[in-house]
Amino acid sequence: MLTKTATMRSPQVINALIIRKIMPLLIGAYILAFLDRTNIGMAKDRMEIDLGISATAFGIGAGLFFITYALSEIPSNLIMHKVGARFWIMRIMITWGLISACMAFVQDEWSFYILRMLLGVAEAGLFPGVMYLLTQWFVVQDRAKVIGLFLLGVVIANIVGAPLGGILLTLDGMAGLHGWQWMFIIEGLPACGLAFVVWKYLPNKPSDATFLTPEEANDLETRISTEEKAGAAHAGITKLRHVVKDRQILLVVAIYFTHQIAVYALSFFLPSIIGTYGNLSSVQIGLLTAIPWIFCGIGALLVPRFATSPRRSKAIATVTLAGVCAGFALGAVGGPVLGLIGFSLAAFNFFAHQSVLYTYPATRMAGSTLAAGLAFVNTIGLFGGFIGPYVMGLMEDLTGSKLSGLWFVVALVAIGTVLTLRLKSGSRAPEKVVITGH
């Protein structure tokens, strides 16, 4: 025992090493994924002009991605549990990259709908797959912080993607293609290249990692397994049918549903809303669109690290979702300055909330049930990704105002905020704050 202890590095050192080795790959994959699923927000106004697609049709197409994505989630995660994250994430990235590039060849509403649905099938499983993968590498008290780091991929995609999209739109007419066509091609294909980097460098689990000693890998896997089994036994969830009957899991699903309505309403419609602030170029709109996502990154980095106990996690989940609600309300009533401040407030809380919310299922499930359960949470929650854009587009067509749909978002997120008050962890861990290394 003395020899083993002497040769093993501390958990804090091992956590930091794991973060350095695997998180850049996962964050890079999510940057490209989110860029390719939301870049149509920058293309919206141009596609409406060039193809005659209405705001309602655009909202439907934007949301259809989430229908097929959601329906494919659980099968995808169960396959990943069997074949390993390394191979399955590579497959996901190659197929979504190719389909995203093919968005350049949309001709009308129906081809737009079909490609968005195919993109959803192709990308299905990436987010819940990574959520499951992280449960194989980090104990519960470290997961909120690590999930927050992963969600930086969304932040970076929006910070970089909006200005990049604005620049690519200026290529209009080059080689006979519209600017939005160049945007889809140039932003879609890099996913295929990164897929092979993931295949080469991403280990499936600690015991596959060359940067950990066998003793360190075994110790980490044992601690994680013990923790998961204790939580699952306490919650009584050992099979998928238990997941769909568990009130706490269903509560997480409902809260996540309202959260996703807000995230994707902003992701798809913020460029158009900012376009109403004045006579702005596509590059200027892209730069202003990036501002709320900068604050989103700050929130994702600063807030989740304080979720070190069940009591703190619940408080953070409630306060951050209330912040999203307040931010959208301010965005709906404010002008260019107050509106952008409101959207920045909402975005600051987006992934601070999601990082904490996604720690709850892993305190109540283990093994293949955890893989399927995380996919179930994401599956149902992501229907909010359809509802949000659809209602935003529909309300814009009905009222002529790009802001009218924001009140629907405010109402749903307010309900979600109330629901967070009933969250309970499945873990029997004491209410003790453990400060982890940053």
DRENDO-1510 file (C-alpha; in Angstrom, 1 decimal, always signed):
<recs>
REC; n; res; u; v; w
REC; 1; MET; +0.0; +0.0; +0.0 .
REC; 2; LEU; +2.8; +2.4; +0.8 .
REC; 3; THR; +4.5; +1.7; -2.5 .
REC; 4; LYS; +1.2; +2.2; -4.4 .
REC; 5; THR; +0.5; +5.5; -2.6 .
REC; 6; ALA; +4.0; +6.8; -3.2 .
REC; 7; THR; +3.8; +6.2; -6.9 .
REC; 8; MET; +0.2; +7.5; -7.4 .
REC; 9; ARG; -0.4; +11.2; -8.1 .
REC; 10; SER; -3.1; +13.0; -6.2 .
REC; 11; PRO; -6.7; +13.1; -7.5 .
REC; 12; GLN; -6.4; +16.8; -8.2 .
REC; 13; VAL; -3.2; +16.3; -10.3 .
REC; 14; ILE; -4.9; +13.4; -12.2 .
REC; 15; ASN; -8.0; +15.5; -12.9 .
REC; 16; ALA; -5.9; +18.3; -14.2 .
REC; 17; LEU; -4.0; +15.9; -16.5 .
REC; 18; ILE; -7.2; +14.3; -17.8 .
REC; 19; ILE; -8.7; +17.7; -18.5 .
REC; 20; ARG; -5.5; +18.7; -20.5 .
REC; 21; LYS; -5.5; +15.4; -22.5 .
REC; 22; ILE; -9.2; +14.8; -23.4 .
REC; 23; MET; -11.1; +18.1; -23.0 .
REC; 24; PRO; -9.5; +20.0; -26.0 .
REC; 25; LEU; -10.7; +17.2; -28.3 .
REC; 26; LEU; -14.2; +17.1; -26.9 .
REC; 27; ILE; -14.5; +20.9; -26.9 .
REC; 28; GLY; -13.2; +21.1; -30.4 .
REC; 29; ALA; -15.8; +18.6; -31.6 .
REC; 30; TYR; -18.6; +20.5; -29.9 .
REC; 31; ILE; -17.4; +23.8; -31.3 .
REC; 32; LEU; -17.8; +22.4; -34.8 .
REC; 33; ALA; -21.1; +20.6; -34.0 .
REC; 34; PHE; -22.7; +23.8; -32.6 .
REC; 35; LEU; -21.3; +25.9; -35.4 .
REC; 36; ASP; -22.8; +23.5; -38.0 .
REC; 37; ARG; -26.2; +23.3; -36.4 .
REC; 38; THR; -26.7; +27.0; -35.7 .
REC; 39; ASN; -24.9; +28.7; -38.6 .
REC; 40; ILE; -28.3; +29.0; -40.4 .
REC; 41; GLY; -29.0; +31.8; -38.0 .
REC; 42; MET; -26.5; +34.0; -39.9 .
REC; 43; ALA; -27.9; +32.7; -43.2 .
REC; 44; LYS; -31.6; +33.3; -42.3 .
REC; 45; ASP; -32.2; +36.7; -43.9 .
REC; 46; ARG; -30.2; +35.8; -47.1 .
REC; 47; MET; -31.9; +32.4; -47.5 .
REC; 48; GLU; -35.3; +34.0; -47.2 .
REC; 49; ILE; -34.4; +36.4; -50.0 .
REC; 50; ASP; -32.7; +33.9; -52.3 .
REC; 51; LEU; -34.9; +30.9; -51.8 .
REC; 52; GLY; -38.2; +32.5; -50.7 .
REC; 53; ILE; -38.2; +30.7; -47.3 .
REC; 54; SER; -40.6; +32.4; -44.8 .
REC; 55; ALA; -39.7; +33.0; -41.2 .
REC; 56; THR; -42.1; +30.3; -40.1 .
REC; 57; ALA; -40.6; +27.8; -42.5 .
REC; 58; PHE; -37.1; +28.8; -41.3 .
REC; 59; GLY; -38.2; +28.2; -37.7 .
REC; 60; ILE; -39.6; +24.8; -38.7 .
REC; 61; GLY; -36.4; +23.8; -40.5 .
REC; 62; ALA; -34.2; +25.0; -37.7 .
REC; 63; GLY; -36.3; +23.0; -35.2 .
REC; 64; LEU; -36.6; +19.8; -37.3 .
REC; 65; PHE; -33.0; +19.1; -36.6 .
REC; 66; PHE; -33.9; +18.5; -33.0 .
REC; 67; ILE; -36.8; +16.1; -33.7 .
REC; 68; THR; -34.6; +13.6; -35.6 .
REC; 69; TYR; -31.7; +14.3; -33.3 .
REC; 70; ALA; -33.9; +13.6; -30.3 .
REC; 71; LEU; -35.4; +10.4; -31.7 .
REC; 72; SER; -31.9; +9.0; -32.5 .
REC; 73; GLU; -30.3; +9.8; -29.1 .
REC; 74; ILE; -31.0; +6.7; -27.0 .
REC; 75; PRO; -30.0; +4.2; -29.8 .
REC; 76; SER; -26.9; +6.2; -30.4 .
REC; 77; ASN; -25.8; +6.3; -26.8 .
REC; 78; LEU; -26.5; +2.6; -26.4 .
REC; 79; ILE; -24.3; +1.9; -29.4 .
REC; 80; MET; -21.6; +4.1; -28.0 .
REC; 81; HIS; -21.8; +2.2; -24.7 .
REC; 82; LYS; -21.0; -1.0; -26.7 .
REC; 83; VAL; -18.5; +0.2; -29.3 .
REC; 84; GLY; -16.7; +2.9; -27.3 .
REC; 85; ALA; -16.7; +6.7; -27.5 .
REC; 86; ARG; -13.6; +6.9; -29.7 .
REC; 87; PHE; -15.1; +5.1; -32.7 .
REC; 88; TRP; -18.6; +6.4; -32.3 .
REC; 89; ILE; -17.7; +10.1; -31.9 .
REC; 90; MET; -15.5; +9.8; -35.0 .
REC; 91; ARG; -18.5; +8.4; -37.0 .
REC; 92; ILE; -20.8; +11.1; -35.8 .
REC; 93; MET; -18.4; +13.8; -36.8 .
REC; 94; ILE; -17.8; +12.5; -40.3 .
REC; 95; THR; -21.5; +12.2; -41.2 .
REC; 96; TRP; -22.6; +15.5; -39.7 .
REC; 97; GLY; -19.7; +17.3; -41.4 .
REC; 98; LEU; -20.6; +16.0; -44.9 .
REC; 99; ILE; -24.3; +16.7; -44.4 .
REC; 100; SER; -23.7; +20.2; -43.1 .
REC; 101; ALA; -21.6; +21.0; -46.1 .
REC; 102; CYS; -24.5; +19.8; -48.3 .
REC; 103; MET; -26.7; +22.5; -46.8 .
REC; 104; ALA; -25.1; +24.7; -49.5 .
REC; 105; PHE; -27.3; +22.9; -52.1 .
REC; 106; VAL; -30.7; +23.7; -50.5 .
REC; 107; GLN; -33.1; +24.7; -53.2 .
REC; 108; ASP; -36.4; +25.2; -51.4 .
REC; 109; GLU; -38.3; +24.7; -48.1 .
REC; 110; TRP; -38.5; +20.9; -48.5 .
REC; 111; SER; -34.9; +20.3; -49.3 .
REC; 112; PHE; -34.1; +22.6; -46.3 .
REC; 113; TYR; -36.3; +20.5; -44.1 .
REC; 114; ILE; -34.8; +17.2; -45.3 .
REC; 115; LEU; -31.2; +18.2; -44.9 .
REC; 116; ARG; -31.9; +19.6; -41.4 .
REC; 117; MET; -33.5; +16.3; -40.4 .
REC; 118; LEU; -30.6; +14.3; -41.8 .
REC; 119; LEU; -28.2; +16.6; -39.9 .
REC; 120; GLY; -30.1; +15.7; -36.7 .
REC; 121; VAL; -29.7; +12.0; -37.3 .
REC; 122; ALA; -26.0; +12.4; -38.1 .
REC; 123; GLU; -25.1; +14.4; -35.0 .
REC; 124; ALA; -27.4; +12.5; -32.6 .
REC; 125; GLY; -25.6; +11.2; -29.6 .
REC; 126; LEU; -22.7; +13.6; -29.5 .
REC; 127; PHE; -23.8; +15.6; -26.5 .
REC; 128; PRO; -25.3; +12.8; -24.3 .
REC; 129; GLY; -22.4; +10.6; -25.5 .
REC; 130; VAL; -19.9; +13.1; -24.1 .
REC; 131; MET; -21.9; +13.5; -21.0 .
REC; 132; TYR; -21.7; +9.8; -20.5 .
REC; 133; LEU; -18.0; +9.7; -21.3 .
REC; 134; LEU; -17.3; +12.3; -18.7 .
REC; 135; THR; -19.0; +10.2; -16.1 .
REC; 136; GLN; -16.3; +7.5; -16.8 .
REC; 137; TRP; -13.5; +10.0; -16.1 .
REC; 138; PHE; -14.7; +12.2; -13.2 .
REC; 139; VAL; -16.3; +11.8; -9.9 .
REC; 140; VAL; -19.6; +13.6; -9.1 .
REC; 141; GLN; -18.1; +16.6; -7.3 .
REC; 142; ASP; -15.9; +17.4; -10.3 .
REC; 143; ARG; -18.5; +17.0; -13.1 .
REC; 144; ALA; -20.2; +20.4; -13.0 .
REC; 145; LYS; -16.9; +22.1; -13.5 .
REC; 146; VAL; -15.9; +19.8; -16.3 .
REC; 147; ILE; -19.3; +20.0; -18.1 .
REC; 148; GLY; -19.0; +23.8; -17.9 .
REC; 149; LEU; -15.6; +23.5; -19.7 .
REC; 150; PHE; -17.2; +21.2; -22.4 .
REC; 151; LEU; -20.0; +23.7; -22.9 .
REC; 152; LEU; -17.4; +26.3; -23.7 .
REC; 153; GLY; -17.5; +24.7; -27.2 .
REC; 154; VAL; -21.0; +26.3; -27.7 .
REC; 155; VAL; -19.7; +29.6; -26.4 .
REC; 156; ILE; -16.6; +29.6; -28.7 .
REC; 157; ALA; -18.8; +28.5; -31.7 .
REC; 158; ASN; -21.1; +31.4; -31.2 .
REC; 159; ILE; -18.3; +33.9; -30.5 .
REC; 160; VAL; -16.3; +32.8; -33.5 .
REC; 161; GLY; -19.2; +31.6; -35.7 .
REC; 162; ALA; -21.2; +34.8; -35.9 .
REC; 163; PRO; -18.3; +37.1; -37.1 .
REC; 164; LEU; -17.0; +34.2; -39.3 .
REC; 165; GLY; -20.4; +33.7; -40.8 .
REC; 166; GLY; -20.7; +37.5; -41.5 .
REC; 167; ILE; -17.3; +37.4; -43.3 .
REC; 168; LEU; -18.2; +34.3; -45.3 .
REC; 169; LEU; -21.5; +35.9; -46.4 .
REC; 170; THR; -19.4; +38.6; -48.1 .
REC; 171; LEU; -18.2; +35.9; -50.5 .
REC; 172; ASP; -21.5; +36.3; -52.3 .
REC; 173; GLY; -21.1; +35.7; -56.0 .
REC; 174; MET; -17.7; +34.0; -55.9 .
REC; 175; ALA; -17.6; +31.0; -58.3 .
REC; 176; GLY; -21.3; +31.6; -58.9 .
REC; 177; LEU; -22.3; +30.7; -55.3 .
REC; 178; HIS; -24.1; +32.7; -52.7 .
REC; 179; GLY; -22.3; +33.7; -49.6 .
REC; 180; TRP; -24.4; +31.5; -47.4 .
REC; 181; GLN; -23.5; +28.5; -49.6 .
REC; 182; TRP; -19.8; +29.2; -49.0 .
REC; 183; MET; -20.5; +29.5; -45.3 .
REC; 184; PHE; -22.0; +26.0; -45.2 .
REC; 185; ILE; -19.2; +24.4; -47.2 .
REC; 186; ILE; -16.3; +26.1; -45.3 .
REC; 187; GLU; -17.8; +25.5; -41.9 .
REC; 188; GLY; -19.0; +21.9; -42.5 .
REC; 189; LEU; -15.9; +20.0; -43.8 .
REC; 190; PRO; -13.5; +20.6; -40.9 .
REC; 191; ALA; -15.5; +18.2; -38.8 .
REC; 192; CYS; -14.4; +15.4; -41.0 .
REC; 193; GLY; -10.7; +16.2; -40.5 .
REC; 194; LEU; -11.1; +16.5; -36.7 .
REC; 195; ALA; -12.9; +13.2; -36.6 .
REC; 196; PHE; -9.6; +11.3; -37.4 .
REC; 197; VAL; -7.8; +13.3; -34.7 .
REC; 198; VAL; -10.4; +12.1; -32.2 .
REC; 199; TRP; -10.0; +8.5; -33.4 .
REC; 200; LYS; -6.2; +8.7; -32.8 .
REC; 201; TYR; -6.0; +10.4; -29.5 .
REC; 202; LEU; -9.3; +9.9; -27.5 .
REC; 203; PRO; -9.2; +7.0; -25.0 .
REC; 204; ASN; -12.5; +5.3; -24.2 .
REC; 205; LYS; -11.8; +5.0; -20.5 .
REC; 206; PRO; -9.1; +5.6; -17.9 .
REC; 207; SER; -7.6; +2.1; -18.3 .
REC; 208; ASP; -7.1; +2.8; -22.0 .
REC; 209; ALA; -5.1; +6.0; -21.3 .
REC; 210; THR; -1.3; +6.0; -21.7 .
REC; 211; PHE; -1.0; +9.1; -19.6 .
REC; 212; LEU; -2.2; +7.3; -16.4 .
REC; 213; THR; -0.5; +4.4; -14.6 .
REC; 214; PRO; -2.5; +1.2; -14.2 .
REC; 215; GLU; -2.8; +1.9; -10.5 .
REC; 216; GLU; -4.1; +5.4; -11.1 .
REC; 217; ALA; -6.6; +4.2; -13.8 .
REC; 218; ASN; -7.9; +1.4; -11.6 .
REC; 219; ASP; -8.2; +3.7; -8.5 .
REC; 220; LEU; -10.2; +6.2; -10.5 .
REC; 221; GLU; -12.5; +3.6; -12.2 .
REC; 222; THR; -13.1; +2.0; -8.8 .
REC; 223; ARG; -14.1; +5.3; -7.1 .
REC; 224; ILE; -16.4; +6.2; -10.0 .
REC; 225; SER; -18.0; +2.8; -10.1 .
REC; 226; THR; -18.6; +2.7; -6.3 .
REC; 227; GLU; -20.1; +6.2; -6.4 .
REC; 228; GLU; -22.5; +5.4; -9.3 .
REC; 229; LYS; -23.7; +2.1; -7.9 .
REC; 230; ALA; -24.4; +3.7; -4.5 .
REC; 231; GLY; -26.4; +6.5; -6.1 .
REC; 232; ALA; -28.3; +4.1; -8.4 .
REC; 233; ALA; -29.1; +1.7; -5.5 .
REC; 234; HIS; -30.3; +4.6; -3.4 .
REC; 235; ALA; -32.5; +5.9; -6.2 .
REC; 236; GLY; -33.7; +2.4; -7.2 .
REC; 237; ILE; -32.9; +3.0; -10.9 .
REC; 238; THR; -31.3; +0.0; -12.5 .
REC; 239; LYS; -33.2; -0.2; -15.9 .
REC; 240; LEU; -34.4; +2.2; -18.5 .
REC; 241; ARG; -38.1; +1.6; -17.6 .
REC; 242; HIS; -37.2; +3.0; -14.1 .
REC; 243; VAL; -35.7; +6.1; -15.7 .
REC; 244; VAL; -39.0; +7.1; -17.4 .
REC; 245; LYS; -40.9; +6.6; -14.1 .
REC; 246; ASP; -38.5; +8.4; -11.8 .
REC; 247; ARG; -40.0; +11.8; -10.8 .
REC; 248; GLN; -36.6; +13.5; -10.4 .
REC; 249; ILE; -35.4; +12.5; -13.8 .
REC; 250; LEU; -38.7; +13.7; -15.3 .
REC; 251; LEU; -38.2; +16.9; -13.4 .
REC; 252; VAL; -34.7; +17.4; -14.9 .
REC; 253; VAL; -36.2; +16.7; -18.4 .
REC; 254; ALA; -38.9; +19.4; -17.9 .
REC; 255; ILE; -36.4; +21.9; -16.7 .
REC; 256; TYR; -34.0; +21.1; -19.5 .
REC; 257; PHE; -36.9; +21.5; -22.0 .
REC; 258; THR; -37.5; +25.1; -20.9 .
REC; 259; HIS; -33.8; +25.8; -20.9 .
REC; 260; GLN; -33.3; +24.6; -24.4 .
REC; 261; ILE; -36.2; +26.7; -25.7 .
REC; 262; ALA; -34.2; +29.7; -24.5 .
REC; 263; VAL; -30.8; +28.6; -25.8 .
REC; 264; TYR; -32.0; +27.9; -29.3 .
REC; 265; ALA; -34.4; +30.8; -29.6 .
REC; 266; LEU; -31.4; +33.0; -29.0 .
REC; 267; SER; -29.0; +31.0; -31.1 .
REC; 268; PHE; -31.1; +31.0; -34.2 .
REC; 269; PHE; -32.8; +34.5; -34.0 .
REC; 270; LEU; -30.3; +36.8; -32.3 .
REC; 271; PRO; -28.7; +37.8; -35.5 .
REC; 272; SER; -32.1; +38.8; -37.0 .
REC; 273; ILE; -33.0; +40.7; -33.8 .
REC; 274; ILE; -29.7; +42.6; -33.8 .
REC; 275; GLY; -30.4; +43.4; -37.5 .
REC; 276; THR; -33.3; +45.5; -36.4 .
REC; 277; TYR; -31.1; +47.7; -34.3 .
REC; 278; GLY; -30.0; +49.8; -37.3 .
REC; 279; ASN; -28.4; +49.8; -40.7 .
REC; 280; LEU; -25.7; +47.2; -39.9 .
REC; 281; SER; -23.5; +45.1; -42.2 .
REC; 282; SER; -23.4; +41.3; -41.9 .
REC; 283; VAL; -19.9; +41.6; -40.2 .
REC; 284; GLN; -21.2; +44.2; -37.7 .
REC; 285; ILE; -24.2; +41.9; -36.9 .
REC; 286; GLY; -21.9; +39.0; -36.4 .
REC; 287; LEU; -19.7; +40.9; -34.0 .
REC; 288; LEU; -22.6; +42.2; -32.0 .
REC; 289; THR; -24.1; +38.7; -31.9 .
REC; 290; ALA; -20.9; +37.4; -30.3 .
REC; 291; ILE; -21.2; +39.7; -27.3 .
REC; 292; PRO; -23.8; +37.7; -25.3 .
REC; 293; TRP; -21.8; +34.5; -26.0 .
REC; 294; ILE; -18.7; +36.0; -24.5 .
REC; 295; PHE; -20.7; +36.5; -21.3 .
REC; 296; CYS; -22.0; +32.9; -21.7 .
REC; 297; GLY; -18.4; +31.7; -21.6 .
REC; 298; ILE; -17.7; +33.7; -18.5 .
REC; 299; GLY; -20.7; +32.2; -16.7 .
REC; 300; ALA; -19.7; +28.7; -17.8 .
REC; 301; LEU; -16.2; +29.2; -16.3 .
REC; 302; LEU; -17.0; +31.0; -13.1 .
REC; 303; VAL; -20.3; +29.5; -11.8 .
REC; 304; PRO; -20.2; +25.7; -12.0 .
REC; 305; ARG; -17.1; +25.3; -9.9 .
REC; 306; PHE; -19.2; +26.4; -6.9 .
REC; 307; ALA; -21.6; +23.4; -7.3 .
REC; 308; THR; -19.7; +21.3; -4.8 .
REC; 309; SER; -22.6; +20.0; -2.8 .
REC; 310; PRO; -26.3; +19.1; -3.4 .
REC; 311; ARG; -27.5; +22.3; -1.6 .
REC; 312; ARG; -25.3; +24.6; -3.6 .
REC; 313; SER; -26.2; +22.8; -6.9 .
REC; 314; LYS; -29.9; +23.3; -6.3 .
REC; 315; ALA; -29.4; +27.0; -5.5 .
REC; 316; ILE; -27.3; +27.6; -8.5 .
REC; 317; ALA; -29.8; +25.8; -10.8 .
REC; 318; THR; -32.6; +28.0; -9.5 .
REC; 319; VAL; -30.8; +31.4; -9.6 .
REC; 320; THR; -29.2; +30.8; -13.0 .
REC; 321; LEU; -32.5; +29.9; -14.7 .
REC; 322; ALA; -34.2; +32.9; -13.1 .
REC; 323; GLY; -31.3; +34.9; -14.6 .
REC; 324; VAL; -32.2; +33.5; -18.1 .
REC; 325; CYS; -35.8; +34.5; -17.6 .
REC; 326; ALA; -34.9; +38.1; -16.5 .
REC; 327; GLY; -32.5; +38.5; -19.4 .
REC; 328; PHE; -35.1; +37.5; -22.0 .
REC; 329; ALA; -37.6; +39.9; -20.5 .
REC; 330; LEU; -35.1; +42.7; -20.6 .
REC; 331; GLY; -34.3; +41.8; -24.2 .
REC; 332; ALA; -38.0; +42.0; -25.1 .
REC; 333; VAL; -38.6; +45.5; -23.7 .
REC; 334; GLY; -35.2; +47.1; -24.1 .
REC; 335; GLY; -33.8; +48.9; -27.2 .
REC; 336; PRO; -30.4; +48.1; -28.8 .
REC; 337; VAL; -28.4; +48.8; -25.6 .
REC; 338; LEU; -30.7; +47.4; -22.9 .
REC; 339; GLY; -31.7; +44.6; -25.2 .
REC; 340; LEU; -28.1; +43.4; -25.7 .
REC; 341; ILE; -27.5; +43.7; -22.0 .
REC; 342; GLY; -30.5; +41.5; -21.4 .
REC; 343; PHE; -29.4; +38.9; -23.9 .
REC; 344; SER; -26.0; +38.9; -22.3 .
REC; 345; LEU; -27.5; +38.3; -18.9 .
REC; 346; ALA; -29.5; +35.4; -20.2 .
REC; 347; ALA; -26.5; +33.9; -22.0 .
REC; 348; PHE; -24.3; +34.3; -18.8 .
REC; 349; ASN; -26.6; +31.9; -17.1 .
REC; 350; PHE; -27.2; +29.4; -19.9 .
REC; 351; PHE; -24.4; +27.0; -19.3 .
REC; 352; ALA; -23.9; +27.8; -15.7 .
REC; 353; HIS; -27.3; +26.3; -15.3 .
REC; 354; GLN; -26.9; +23.4; -17.7 .
REC; 355; SER; -23.6; +22.3; -16.2 .
REC; 356; VAL; -25.2; +21.8; -12.8 .
REC; 357; LEU; -28.5; +20.3; -14.1 .
REC; 358; TYR; -26.6; +17.5; -15.9 .
REC; 359; THR; -25.0; +16.4; -12.7 .
REC; 360; TYR; -28.3; +15.2; -11.3 .
REC; 361; PRO; -29.0; +12.1; -13.5 .
REC; 362; ALA; -25.5; +10.7; -12.9 .
REC; 363; THR; -26.3; +10.6; -9.1 .
REC; 364; ARG; -29.2; +8.3; -9.8 .
REC; 365; MET; -28.0; +5.8; -12.5 .
REC; 366; ALA; -25.0; +3.7; -13.5 .
REC; 367; GLY; -23.7; +1.7; -16.4 .
REC; 368; SER; -25.8; +1.2; -19.6 .
REC; 369; THR; -28.8; +2.6; -17.7 .
REC; 370; LEU; -26.9; +5.9; -17.2 .
REC; 371; ALA; -25.9; +6.0; -20.9 .
REC; 372; ALA; -29.6; +5.5; -21.9 .
REC; 373; GLY; -30.9; +7.8; -19.2 .
REC; 374; LEU; -28.6; +10.7; -20.2 .
REC; 375; ALA; -29.8; +10.2; -23.8 .
REC; 376; PHE; -33.4; +10.2; -22.6 .
REC; 377; VAL; -33.0; +13.5; -20.7 .
REC; 378; ASN; -31.4; +15.1; -23.8 .
REC; 379; THR; -34.0; +13.5; -26.1 .
REC; 380; ILE; -37.0; +14.9; -24.5 .
REC; 381; GLY; -35.3; +18.2; -23.4 .
REC; 382; LEU; -34.2; +18.9; -27.0 .
REC; 383; PHE; -37.8; +19.1; -28.2 .
REC; 384; GLY; -37.4; +22.5; -26.7 .
REC; 385; GLY; -34.9; +23.1; -29.5 .
REC; 386; PHE; -37.8; +22.6; -32.0 .
REC; 387; ILE; -40.4; +24.6; -30.1 .
REC; 388; GLY; -38.3; +27.7; -29.5 .
REC; 389; PRO; -37.3; +28.4; -33.1 .
REC; 390; TYR; -40.7; +27.4; -34.4 .
REC; 391; VAL; -42.6; +29.8; -32.1 .
REC; 392; MET; -40.1; +32.6; -32.7 .
REC; 393; GLY; -40.6; +32.3; -36.4 .
REC; 394; LEU; -44.4; +31.9; -36.2 .
REC; 395; MET; -44.8; +34.9; -33.9 .
REC; 396; GLU; -42.6; +37.0; -36.3 .
REC; 397; ASP; -44.8; +36.1; -39.2 .
REC; 398; LEU; -48.0; +36.8; -37.3 .
REC; 399; THR; -46.9; +40.1; -35.7 .
REC; 400; GLY; -44.2; +41.4; -37.9 .
REC; 401; SER; -42.0; +41.8; -34.9 .
REC; 402; LYS; -38.8; +39.8; -34.4 .
REC; 403; LEU; -39.2; +40.3; -30.6 .
REC; 404; SER; -42.7; +39.0; -30.1 .
REC; 405; GLY; -41.7; +35.4; -29.5 .
REC; 406; LEU; -39.5; +36.3; -26.6 .
REC; 407; TRP; -42.4; +36.5; -24.2 .
REC; 408; PHE; -43.2; +32.9; -24.9 .
REC; 409; VAL; -39.7; +32.1; -23.9 .
REC; 410; VAL; -40.0; +34.1; -20.7 .
REC; 411; ALA; -43.1; +32.3; -19.7 .
REC; 412; LEU; -41.7; +28.8; -20.2 .
REC; 413; VAL; -38.4; +29.6; -18.5 .
REC; 414; ALA; -40.3; +31.1; -15.5 .
REC; 415; ILE; -42.1; +27.7; -15.1 .
REC; 416; GLY; -38.7; +25.9; -15.3 .
REC; 417; THR; -37.3; +28.1; -12.6 .
REC; 418; VAL; -40.1; +27.2; -10.3 .
REC; 419; LEU; -39.5; +23.5; -11.0 .
REC; 420; THR; -35.9; +23.7; -10.0 .
REC; 421; LEU; -37.0; +24.2; -6.4 .
REC; 422; ARG; -38.0; +20.5; -6.3 .
REC; 423; LEU; -34.7; +19.1; -7.5 .
REC; 424; LYS; -33.1; +16.4; -5.3 .
REC; 425; SER; -29.8; +14.6; -5.7 .
REC; 426; GLY; -29.8; +10.8; -5.7 .
REC; 427; SER; -26.4; +10.8; -3.9 .
REC; 428; ARG; -26.1; +10.1; -0.2 .
REC; 429; ALA; -23.0; +12.2; +0.0 .
REC; 430; PRO; -23.1; +14.6; +3.0 .
REC; 431; GLU; -23.7; +18.3; +2.5 .
REC; 432; LYS; -20.0; +19.0; +2.7 .
REC; 433; VAL; -18.2; +21.5; +0.4 .
REC; 434; VAL; -15.1; +20.0; -1.2 .
REC; 435; ILE; -12.9; +22.6; -3.0 .
REC; 436; THR; -11.4; +21.0; -6.1 .
REC; 437; GLY; -8.4; +22.3; -8.1 .
REC; 438; HIS; -9.2; +24.7; -11.0 .
</recs>
